[in-house]
């Protein structure tokens, strides 16, 4: 059953990367639970930041380990930034990693059905921290199942989660927005108030956020 799942999921992921799924504008904003946009921060924050990330991207894992705590404390919790995390599990040179990234993302979104955005972000943190074990290890399914169990999902719930076509379609929509609307080609990628910024360094991102906050507040620039 696990082998059939990986083959089916890999096929769906590669089809997404080839552009075979369509994005329906505005649909994500209307969804709830596992199909909602996953956000943190005040709705009226002057800066809206979207991160496109893959759970199998080591730069994304490093960002969430080393820079995200500062982003959360200094920008999100202070009301400067409204943050959205969207998935971009497209690694054309490594199709097996695409399937694993989809599976991890689907698990985090299933957890959101019960625990909302808080559960989603907690799951993503765990998945990034354990990336070397589940994403690059020999038993991805087994390691993901352990994470699912820790979050309250039994094996049947986990299997049902990673078989959900609606989640695959939703992730495909996020991929389509990233690649077609913002021309994101690498992860992590950031959209600051509608403008795409390729990731260079932690400090460069924070400098860009400071400039965006100043601009939105009527300052110079």
C-alpha positions as CSV (number, residue, x, y, z in Angstrom):
1,X,0.0,0.0,0.0
2,X,2.8,2.4,0.8
3,X,4.5,1.7,-2.5
4,X,1.3,2.4,-4.4
5,X,0.8,5.6,-2.5
6,X,4.3,6.9,-3.3
7,X,3.9,6.0,-7.0
8,X,0.5,7.8,-7.2
9,X,1.6,10.8,-5.2
10,X,4.8,11.2,-7.3
11,X,2.6,11.1,-10.4
12,X,0.4,13.8,-9.1
13,X,3.3,15.9,-8.0
14,X,5.0,15.7,-11.4
15,X,1.8,16.5,-13.1
16,X,1.5,19.6,-11.0
17,X,5.1,20.6,-11.9
18,X,4.2,20.3,-15.5
19,X,1.3,22.7,-15.1
20,X,-1.6,20.2,-15.6
21,X,-3.6,21.6,-12.6
22,X,-5.6,24.8,-12.8
23,X,-5.7,27.6,-10.3
24,X,-9.2,29.1,-9.5
25,X,-8.6,32.6,-8.3
26,X,-9.8,33.4,-4.7
27,X,-10.6,29.8,-3.8
28,X,-8.0,29.5,-1.1
29,X,-9.2,32.5,0.8
30,X,-12.7,30.9,1.1
31,X,-11.5,27.6,2.5
32,X,-11.2,26.5,6.1
33,X,-9.2,24.0,8.1
34,X,-6.7,22.0,6.0
35,X,-7.5,23.9,2.9
36,X,-7.2,27.4,4.3
37,X,-4.3,29.8,3.8
38,X,-2.0,29.3,6.9
39,X,-1.3,32.7,8.4
40,X,0.0,34.4,11.5
41,X,-0.3,38.1,12.6
42,X,-2.7,40.9,12.5
43,X,-5.0,41.3,9.4
44,X,-4.3,45.0,9.4
45,X,-0.5,44.7,9.5
46,X,1.2,47.2,7.0
47,X,3.3,44.5,5.4
48,X,2.0,41.2,4.0
49,X,4.7,38.6,3.7
50,X,4.2,35.3,1.9
51,X,6.8,32.6,2.1
52,X,6.9,29.8,-0.5
53,X,8.7,26.8,1.0
54,X,9.3,23.1,0.5
55,X,9.7,20.7,3.4
56,X,12.6,19.0,1.6
57,X,14.5,22.3,1.0
58,X,17.4,22.5,3.4
59,X,17.6,26.3,3.0
60,X,13.9,26.5,4.1
61,X,14.7,24.3,7.1
62,X,17.6,26.6,8.0
63,X,15.4,29.7,7.7
64,X,12.8,28.3,10.0
65,X,15.4,27.2,12.5
66,X,17.5,30.3,12.5
67,X,15.5,33.3,11.3
68,X,11.8,32.5,11.8
69,X,11.9,33.0,15.6
70,X,13.1,36.6,15.0
71,X,10.6,37.1,12.2
72,X,7.8,36.0,14.6
73,X,8.9,38.0,17.6
74,X,10.1,41.2,15.9
75,X,7.7,41.5,13.0
76,X,4.6,39.3,13.3
77,X,3.9,39.6,17.0
78,X,4.5,43.4,16.9
79,X,1.8,43.9,14.3
80,X,4.3,44.9,11.5
81,X,3.8,41.8,9.3
82,X,1.0,39.5,8.4
83,X,2.6,36.2,7.4
84,X,1.4,33.4,5.2
85,X,3.2,30.1,4.6
86,X,2.5,28.4,1.3
87,X,4.0,25.2,0.0
88,X,6.0,24.9,-3.2
89,X,7.0,21.2,-3.3
90,X,8.6,21.3,-6.8
91,X,12.1,19.8,-7.2
92,X,12.3,18.8,-10.9
93,X,15.7,17.1,-10.5
94,X,14.6,15.0,-7.6
95,X,11.0,13.7,-8.2
96,X,11.2,11.4,-5.2
97,X,11.6,14.5,-3.0
98,X,8.6,16.1,-4.6
99,X,6.4,13.2,-3.4
100,X,7.9,13.3,0.1
101,X,7.4,17.1,0.3
102,X,3.7,16.6,-0.7
103,X,3.2,13.9,1.9
104,X,4.7,16.1,4.7
105,X,2.7,19.1,3.6
106,X,-0.5,17.0,3.5
107,X,0.2,15.8,7.0
108,X,0.6,19.3,8.4
109,X,-2.6,20.4,6.7
110,X,-4.5,17.4,8.1
111,X,-3.4,18.4,11.6
112,X,-4.9,21.9,10.9
113,X,-8.3,20.3,10.5
114,X,-8.2,19.6,14.3
115,X,-5.8,22.3,15.6
116,X,-6.1,25.1,13.1
117,X,-3.2,27.3,11.9
118,X,-1.4,26.8,15.3
119,X,-1.3,23.0,14.7
120,X,-0.2,23.5,11.1
121,X,2.8,25.7,12.1
122,X,3.7,23.4,15.0
123,X,3.7,20.5,12.6
124,X,5.8,22.4,10.0
125,X,8.3,23.3,12.7
126,X,8.6,19.6,13.6
127,X,8.9,18.5,10.0
128,X,11.6,21.0,9.3
129,X,13.5,20.0,12.4
130,X,13.3,16.4,11.5
131,X,13.9,16.9,7.8
132,X,17.1,14.8,7.6
133,X,15.3,11.9,9.2
134,X,12.1,11.7,7.2
135,X,12.8,13.5,4.0
136,X,16.3,12.1,3.3
137,X,16.1,8.8,5.3
138,X,15.2,5.3,4.1
139,X,11.7,5.1,5.7
140,X,9.9,8.4,4.9
141,X,6.5,6.9,5.5
142,X,7.4,5.4,8.8
143,X,9.0,8.6,10.1
144,X,6.0,10.7,9.0
145,X,3.7,8.2,10.7
146,X,5.6,8.8,14.0
147,X,5.1,12.6,13.6
148,X,1.4,11.9,12.8
149,X,1.1,9.8,15.9
150,X,2.6,12.5,18.1
151,X,0.0,14.9,16.7
152,X,-2.8,12.6,17.5
153,X,-3.3,10.8,14.2
154,X,-3.3,7.0,14.2
155,X,-2.2,5.0,11.2
156,X,-5.6,4.9,9.6
157,X,-6.0,8.6,9.9
158,X,-2.5,9.1,8.5
159,X,-3.2,6.9,5.5
160,X,-6.5,8.7,4.9
161,X,-4.7,12.0,5.1
162,X,-2.1,11.3,2.5
163,X,-4.7,9.8,0.1
164,X,-6.7,13.0,0.0
165,X,-7.1,14.3,-3.5
166,X,-8.5,17.6,-2.3
167,X,-5.2,18.3,-0.5
168,X,-3.1,17.5,-3.5
169,X,-5.3,19.8,-5.6
170,X,-5.0,22.6,-3.1
171,X,-1.2,22.3,-3.0
172,X,-1.2,22.3,-6.8
173,X,-3.0,25.6,-6.6
174,X,-0.3,27.1,-4.3
175,X,2.3,25.9,-6.8
176,X,0.4,27.5,-9.7
177,X,0.1,30.9,-7.9
178,X,3.8,30.8,-7.0
179,X,5.0,30.0,-10.5
180,X,2.5,31.7,-12.7
181,X,1.6,34.8,-10.7
182,X,4.9,35.5,-8.9
183,X,7.4,33.6,-11.0
184,X,8.9,31.9,-8.0
185,X,11.5,29.4,-9.1
186,X,13.4,28.5,-5.9
187,X,12.7,28.0,-2.3
188,X,12.5,29.7,0.0
189,X,10.9,32.6,-2.0
190,X,9.2,35.6,-0.4
191,X,6.5,38.0,-1.6
192,X,6.6,41.3,0.2
193,X,3.4,43.4,-0.4
194,X,2.9,41.7,-3.8
195,X,6.6,41.9,-5.0
196,X,8.7,38.7,-5.3
197,X,12.0,38.7,-3.6
198,X,14.5,35.9,-4.2
199,X,16.0,34.8,-0.9
200,X,19.6,36.0,-0.4
201,X,20.2,36.0,3.4
202,X,18.4,36.4,6.7
203,X,19.6,40.0,7.1
204,X,18.7,41.0,3.5
205,X,15.1,39.8,4.1
206,X,14.8,41.7,7.4
207,X,16.3,44.8,5.7
208,X,13.6,44.5,3.0
209,X,10.9,44.1,5.6
210,X,12.1,47.2,7.5
211,X,12.0,49.2,4.3
212,X,8.5,47.9,3.5
213,X,7.2,48.8,6.9
214,X,8.7,52.3,6.6
215,X,7.2,52.7,3.2
216,X,3.8,51.5,4.3
217,X,3.9,53.8,7.3
218,X,4.6,56.8,5.1
219,X,8.4,57.0,5.6
220,X,11.0,57.7,3.0
221,X,11.4,55.3,0.1
